[in-house]
Amino acid sequence: DSPADKVLSKDDEILSVNGINLHNNLEYFLKDKEKAALTIRRWGKVIERNIESDGKNYFKKYSIQKKSIASEFEKSGFKSWMNQ
């Protein structure tokens, strides 16, 4: 189990980290932090929870690269992924 599994519930919405509003940048605000205070909306109520890193990475990193030679299907998928 990750540290988040001990603190968060399935439908929680993380509003801020250490008092800073996120605007969809959770990874940026948690990067290189051992501890963080999370403000969470859970079932319509705003609550505070503390989380402590265990130093492990629980998420795979993916990247999208444009192929120099691609089929029309691949080109279409790439454009869709990149919101073009």
Disulfide bonds with the S-S distance in Angstrom:
none
